[in-house]
Amino acid sequence: MRFPALILAPVLALGLTAAHAAGLPDSGQDKCYDGSNVLVACTNANTADGASFPRQDGRFGRDAKAAASTLAKIGGGAAGFDYSKIANNGSDLGAGVGLALGTSPTAWACTRDNITGLAWEVKVNDATHLRHRNWTYTWYSSDGGTNAGYAGTPSGTSNCKAVGRCDTEKFVADVNASALCGYNDWRMPTQRELGTLVHAGSTQDPAVDSTYFPNTADTPGSIESVFRSVWSGSSYAVDRTYAWIVYFFDGNTTFTDLKSSANYVRLVRGGRF
């Protein structure tokens, strides 16, 4: 069973714009359990206020509607998530059932969350590519507005496409230079934004909708592979030498790591929250 997540309200979807939509997705958890971690039906009898284990996430929100086949979506996605595939040229591919990643202008390259309105980088499995799934980066930002007074470690690893470019700031610059999906305003996500991708109801590693986010970090035998640790752009207020990360092996968002550490990165674009 995945870590529990907050019950999040459904919202209207927006397109691939710089404006942020009006809310957050649900957690992906559409199951209910008893005190012995045994599945039970998400009914009033099992989860109402008077039940032994009341108000469980699986009984409410978008995920419950999806489980009951009563949730309308713009695109597709597991549970209550709603994603659309976006092509290299920025065109909307909708749910994109069966469409594979590719390099042609009309091939899939990014994924839009139709609930938050954010667009996300999608990794590829190609060691010659800038956005290869196995590349890792140290945390670095020369922006005093985001680095909490400590910029971090510039290119502190050699595990990326170009030696000397292996930190988060340079990766952002390189992706923007490539005009991924027709845009050059890609950035590091906040911890909160990155956490919206966590699929808490997933029964397998990684805790993300792999149909719309394939190639999520998989370096055999590495520490990063074990934890699927992805950098956010959020510094840790208690100790500025650290930044927040999200572990996609189980969706845990409560951890930090030294900015000198090497972790994975997934970029985002859209209104920051």
C-alpha positions in Angstrom: 0.0 0.0 0.0 1.3 3.4 -1.0 1.8 6.3 1.4 -1.5 8.1 2.0 -2.1 11.5 0.3 -4.4 14.4 0.8 -7.8 14.4 -0.8 -7.7 16.9 -3.5 -10.6 18.7 -5.2 -11.4 18.3 -8.9 -10.9 21.3 -11.1 -11.5 22.5 -14.6 -8.7 21.9 -17.1 -6.6 24.5 -19.0 -4.4 24.1 -22.0 -0.6 24.3 -22.4 -0.4 27.9 -21.3 1.5 29.9 -18.7 -1.6 30.2 -16.4 -2.1 27.8 -13.6 -5.5 25.9 -13.4 -7.7 26.2 -10.4 -6.7 23.2 -8.4 -4.9 20.0 -7.8 -5.4 16.3 -8.9 -6.5 13.6 -6.5 -4.0 11.2 -5.0 -4.6 8.1 -7.2 -5.6 6.1 -4.1 -9.0 4.5 -4.9 -8.8 1.6 -2.4 -10.0 1.2 1.2 -8.6 -1.0 3.9 -9.4 -2.4 7.3 -7.1 -2.4 10.4 -5.3 -5.5 9.0 -4.4 -3.9 5.7 -7.1 -6.0 4.0 -9.1 -4.5 1.1 -12.7 -3.6 1.9 -15.3 -1.9 -0.2 -15.3 1.9 0.0 -18.8 2.1 1.3 -20.5 4.1 4.1 -20.5 0.9 6.3 -16.7 0.6 6.1 -15.6 4.2 5.9 -18.3 6.6 7.2 -17.7 8.7 10.2 -19.0 6.0 12.6 -16.9 3.2 11.1 -13.7 1.9 12.6 -11.6 3.4 9.8 -13.6 6.4 8.6 -13.1 9.0 5.8 -10.6 7.0 3.7 -9.3 8.7 0.6 -10.6 6.0 -1.7 -14.2 6.9 -1.0 -14.0 10.5 -2.1 -13.0 12.7 -5.0 -11.9 12.1 -8.6 -10.4 8.7 -7.9 -13.7 7.4 -6.5 -15.6 8.7 -9.5 -13.1 7.1 -11.9 -13.5 3.8 -10.1 -17.3 4.1 -10.5 -16.8 5.0 -14.2 -18.6 8.4 -13.7 -15.6 10.7 -14.2 -15.3 12.6 -17.5 -11.7 13.3 -18.7 -10.2 15.5 -21.4 -7.4 13.1 -21.9 -6.6 9.8 -20.2 -4.8 8.5 -17.2 -5.0 6.1 -14.3 -7.5 6.6 -11.5 -8.6 10.2 -11.3 -5.6 11.6 -13.2 -6.2 13.4 -16.5 -3.3 13.7 -18.9 -2.9 14.6 -22.5 0.2 14.0 -24.7 1.8 17.0 -26.4 3.9 16.7 -29.6 7.4 18.1 -30.3 5.8 21.0 -32.2 3.4 21.8 -29.3 0.3 20.3 -30.8 -2.3 18.5 -28.6 -2.4 14.7 -29.1 -5.3 14.2 -26.6 -5.2 10.9 -24.7 -2.8 9.6 -27.3 -3.7 6.0 -26.8 -1.0 3.9 -28.4 1.2 6.8 -29.4 4.9 6.4 -28.7 7.6 8.9 -28.0 9.5 10.1 -31.1 11.6 12.8 -32.7 9.3 13.9 -35.5 7.4 17.3 -35.1 4.1 15.5 -34.5 5.5 12.7 -32.2 4.8 12.7 -28.5 7.4 14.5 -26.3 5.6 16.1 -23.3 2.6 15.4 -21.1 0.1 18.0 -19.9 -1.8 17.6 -16.6 -5.3 18.7 -17.5 -6.2 19.4 -13.9 -3.2 21.6 -12.9 -2.6 22.9 -16.4 1.1 22.2 -16.0 3.1 20.6 -18.8 5.9 18.1 -18.0 9.0 16.9 -19.6 8.9 13.2 -20.6 12.1 11.2 -20.4 13.5 9.0 -23.2 15.5 5.8 -23.1 18.4 6.9 -25.3 21.9 7.5 -23.9 22.7 9.9 -26.7 19.8 12.2 -25.8 19.7 15.3 -23.6 16.7 13.9 -21.7 17.9 10.4 -21.2 16.1 8.7 -18.2 19.4 7.8 -16.5 21.1 11.2 -16.4 21.5 12.8 -12.9 22.4 16.3 -11.8 23.5 18.2 -8.7 21.3 21.0 -7.5 22.5 24.4 -8.6 20.7 27.8 -9.0 22.4 31.2 -9.3 19.0 32.8 -8.6 19.0 34.3 -5.1 15.2 34.2 -5.2 15.1 30.4 -5.2 18.4 29.2 -3.8 17.9 30.4 -0.2 21.3 32.1 -0.2 23.2 28.9 -1.2 23.6 28.3 -4.9 24.5 24.6 -4.5 27.0 22.6 -6.6 27.7 23.4 -10.2 28.0 20.3 -12.4 29.1 18.1 -9.5 28.6 14.8 -11.5 29.6 13.6 -14.9 26.5 11.5 -15.4 24.8 13.6 -18.0 24.9 14.1 -21.8 27.7 16.7 -21.7 30.4 16.8 -19.0 30.4 20.2 -17.4 26.6 20.6 -17.9 25.5 18.2 -15.1 23.6 20.5 -12.7 20.0 21.6 -12.6 20.5 25.2 -13.9 22.4 24.1 -16.9 20.0 21.3 -17.7 17.1 23.9 -17.6 19.1 26.1 -20.0 19.8 23.2 -22.4 16.2 22.0 -22.5 15.1 25.6 -23.2 17.6 26.0 -25.9 16.1 22.9 -27.6 12.6 24.5 -27.4 11.1 21.3 -26.0 7.5 21.1 -27.3 7.9 24.5 -28.8 8.6 26.4 -25.6 11.6 27.9 -23.9 10.2 28.6 -20.4 10.9 25.2 -18.8 11.9 25.3 -15.2 12.5 23.2 -12.1 9.2 22.3 -10.3 8.4 23.2 -6.8 8.1 20.4 -4.3 4.3 20.8 -4.3 4.1 20.7 -8.1 6.3 17.6 -8.3 4.2 15.9 -5.7 1.1 16.2 -7.9 2.5 13.5 -10.1 2.6 10.9 -7.3 0.2 8.1 -7.9 -0.4 6.9 -4.3 -2.6 4.0 -5.5 0.0 2.5 -7.8 0.8 -1.1 -7.0 4.2 -1.1 -8.5 7.4 1.0 -8.6 7.5 3.8 -9.7 4.6 5.6 -8.1 3.6 7.6 -11.2 1.3 7.0 -14.2 3.9 5.2 -16.4 1.6 5.4 -19.4 2.1 9.1 -19.5 5.5 9.3 -17.7 7.5 6.3 -19.1 11.2 5.9 -18.5 11.0 7.2 -15.0 14.5 6.9 -13.6 15.9 3.4 -13.9 19.6 3.0 -13.4 20.2 -0.6 -12.3 22.1 -1.0 -9.1 22.3 2.7 -8.2 21.0 4.4 -5.1 19.0 6.7 -7.3 17.3 3.6 -8.9 16.3 2.3 -5.4 14.6 5.6 -4.5 13.8 7.2 -7.8 14.8 10.5 -6.2 13.9 13.6 -8.2 15.0 17.1 -7.4 12.5 19.8 -6.9 13.5 23.5 -7.3 12.7 24.1 -3.6 15.5 24.8 -1.2 15.1 23.5 2.4 14.5 26.4 4.7 16.0 24.8 7.8 19.3 24.1 6.1 20.0 26.0 2.8 22.6 23.4 1.8 19.7 21.0 1.2 16.8 20.9 -1.3 13.6 19.0 -1.4 13.2 15.8 -3.4 10.4 13.4 -4.2 11.0 9.6 -4.1 9.0 8.1 -6.9 9.6 4.6 -5.8 6.8 5.1 -3.2 5.8 8.7 -3.7 7.3 10.0 -0.5 7.7 13.8 -0.6 9.0 14.4 2.9 12.7 14.1 2.2 15.6 16.4 1.4 19.1 15.9 0.0 22.4 17.8 0.0 22.5 20.0 -3.1 25.8 18.4 -3.9 24.1 15.0 -4.4 23.2 13.6 -7.8 19.5 13.1 -8.4 17.1 12.9 -11.3 15.3 15.9 -12.8 11.9 16.4 -14.5 11.2 19.9 -15.8 7.8 21.7 -15.9 6.3 24.7 -17.4 3.2 26.8 -16.5 2.1 29.0 -13.6 4.1 28.2 -10.5 2.4 27.1 -7.3 
